[in-house]
Amino acid sequence: ALAREIVKCKTDDDARQLEAVYSPVHVPSDTVPMTRKNVVVLIVESFGREYIGALNRSLENGGYRGYTPCVDSLIARSTTFTRSYCNGRKSIDGMPSILSSIPMFVEPFFLTPASMNHVGGIASLLAGEGYETAFFHGAQRGSMGFMAFARSTGFQQYYGREDYVDDPRFGGDADFDGMWAIWDEPFLQYYCAKMTEMREPFMTAVFTASSHHPYAIPDKYKDRYPEEGIVIHKCIRYTDMALGRFFSEASRQPWFKNTIFVLTSDHTNLSDHDYYQTDLGGFCSPIVIFEPGREPAMLDKIAQQIDILPTVMGMLHYPKPYFAFGIDLLSTPADETWAVNYLNGVYQYVKHGLVLQFDGRQTKAVYALTDSLMQQNLVGRVPQQAQMEREVKAIVQQYMERMTQDRLQAE
């Protein structure tokens, strides 16, 4: 219903104007030969930016140490962004956003008729260049619809709980958490071992599971990670340790130095800081890009999950047109970076140091990003409002029209 309020293209001229404001089709402009590096994407369950000490040391956030010493160490060697966001609030929103650069608008992509569309992603683009591709999730095959989505978007292999159990090198079903999946620590070791068996170049993704309701950790770690703060904190510490062990083991593999690693969360979770309990704060997810040998940087840019695909394509100098709703963060000037998400009937559009809340008909609110608790509504009082409205309308219109017309690939 909201989409119907947005003016539809009627003529070729209208279509050209829409494309001029915003287009999800990317046409590479450089002539550098493609770099055939491996790509590894870690989607960490509920691993919101709130929990990560390295991303919470500014005075604006109050400054605190967090619960992630291993990821803090990784960030010190990585490219990260001052403001980074997820594009949805559920696990089923995360996969399309991260792996196919499709945001969640109105309802999860998995649950729409458009899920039957022709959809690609990082895996299909790189499989077309000769990469071996695989998706890993420690739950039962078919869980959450992940296997179907992975296969439809170019992952040639899928490894789940059953495959882990069948591998005699690991602990079998004794490593099952009793509800969801194989515990993160052993499953990430399995993930590393399986990649060492793959042919390079490869592209893989893993979706972890332990930092999730009912917020349990293995018995052997209960003394090491006791209850503190809120119930998820011990789980974050456990998963952080598991990630640290993964990177330690990966660093000893022959493929490590030829690999781009991306770490993000599927969504956020429980919060005990006011900053992360606002309409926008609930979308604060990390985006960490680690490439061995690359100079680390904290870039003063806005980033979002749908930027992961085009950013990776840019790093690889992928030579062909491709489809992505996001942008290449590393080649886009800071003042042109942006993020968008949808919450309870409202699109939130972040750009120019502002967040604009648009309900499909009109702007309801505008806040400065420095107004961290979103207390002072600036609607009608900032010069950027009209242009931001025009841009968010174009993004939503492109999404709605392409979803209904099965145009989610580069023509």
Protein Blocks (a to p, Z undefined) as FASTA:
>chain_A
ZZmmpccdfbfklmmmmmmmoccbdcdfbfcdcddddddddddehiafklmmklmmbfkl
opagbjalklmmmmmmmccdfbdcdfbfbfklmmmmmmnopacehiafklpmklmpccdd
fklmmmmnopacddddfbdehihhlmmmmmmnopabdcdfklmmmpmkbnbjmlpghlmm
ccfklmmmmmmmmmmmpccddddddddfklccehiacfklmmmmgcehjfklmmmmmmmm
mmmmmmmmmmmpmklmmcccddddfbdcddfbfklmcfklmmmccdddddehiacddddb
dddfklmmmmmmmmnopabdcddfbdcfklgcfklgccdddeehiacddeehiacddehl
acfbdcdfklmnopaccehiafklmmmmmmmmmmmmmmmmmmmnopabcZZ
